[in-house]
Amino acid sequence: MLCSINSSDIPDNSSPKKNSVGLARRALELLKKLPDTEERAQQELCLQLTIGVPLIVTGGYASADVGTAYTRARELSQRVGATADISEVLWGLWVFYTVRAELKTAHEIAEEFLRLAEQLPYPGLAMRGHEAMEVTFVQMGRFAESVEHYEKALLLYDPQQHRDDVFQYSQNPGVALRSHAAWALWYLGQPDRALNLNKEALALARELSEPHGLAHTLYFGAILHQLRGENQLAQQHAEAAIEVSTEHGLSIYEAFGIIARGSALVEQGSTEEGIEQIRHGLAVHEATGARLARPYFLALLADALRSVGKIDESLRAIDDALSLSHERGEERYLAELYRLKGEMLLMRGDENAADCFNEAIVVAQRQKAKSLELRAAMSLARLYNGRSPASERLAVIYNSFTEGFATKDLQDAKTLLDELSRSSG
């Protein structure tokens, strides 16, 4: 039994979505009065899937209601047997656990997608499995593996066949796949390819004119521009994400956008206003039940606090971020967390700063995160004032790049190498 949801079933604003959830819940209450038969289980499964996406849109991926709906859908699916709906069931559970930062469970569900794709004839299972792997691996800091799954998923993606997937999965896979792959590519040291991919995702999101996917892609673009050191563009994308999110009641992307805008303001000199916005965004983010990306957001807050000399508070924030990153296996920004801690310790004259920079390099090399390795190598070279082997290490990682030479990090690295060369000469 396939419980399909067509575009006409879910109106494009938050109030009707809430009404549809209310109607489905009343139907669920009525179902309880019927005998506990196979037919009732099938009907309830359809209703749980019907309310899943509206709950995500109005309450966020990680809300308790979303978890309840898809957990119950999983129980019912196991009872009635695997049908084509299993893709929606697993996706809802996977996204819930991912945004709750329970990445071990999310990874297990992604693997289940791919196992079932080998056993069942239903289209879309394999693509969704590779997409789930791609996204999970980005958050775990396994960037090369993430790109591998992106490429496999993209081969299975059909723009026409999957055009209306937003109504079963909350966003179009063509948008989501490119957005996450863009992040992974930046970490792997391909900032220009990353930007091109994000532009493709944004063009598709605008063509589809679906608010949830557009807010998603604008936020991903804001963070990518932030990573590339393009703070005005980061602010513009963040403000556009906030505008779409506010209009359509997308609380989680509103929170993401507020934090990204706050960080961009800090980088452009509006430090106190930026810190206030980051704190506000963190509170809104927490209220949605989301936990994913908190280490990254705490790093933004810590760096902002460091810029105004609040070193003790900054260190507390970075230590919280490190603790969460290790506890959850959310290692996307782990190398940078160590580097930032080293910079904070350096401001206090703590000789352990070098250990943090070296640990950042070790993590970045393990993850093949060339962009973060470059930052850590710069910090270490500055600490040792260009003494070998610190300057040699910086030269090696810089020379390994084949693109992105107009971005801030690579320009800073080139400037530093030139300065060190002159001073040693």
Secondary structure, DSSP 8 states (H G I E B T S, - for coil): ------GGGS-SSHHHHHHHHHHHHHHHHHHTTS---HHHHHHHHHHHHHHHHHHHHHH-TT-HHHHHHHHHHHHHHHHH---TTHHHHHHHHHHHHHHTT-HHHHHHHHHHHHHHHHH---TTHHHHHHHHHHHHHHHHT-HHHHHHHHHHHHHH--TTTTTTTHHHHSS-HHHHHHHHHHHHHHHTT-HHHHHHHHHHHHHHHHHHT-HHHHHHHHHHHHHHHHHTT-HHHHHHHHHHHHHHHHHHT-HHHHHHHHHHHHHHHHHTT-HHHHHHHHHHHHHHHHHTT--TTHHHHHHHHHHHHHHTT-HHHHHHHHHHHHHHHHHHT--TTHHHHHHHHHHHHHHTT-TTHHHHHHHHHHHHHHHT-HHHHHHHHHHHHHHTTT-TTHHHHHHHHHHT--S-TTSHHHHHHHHHHHHHHHHH-
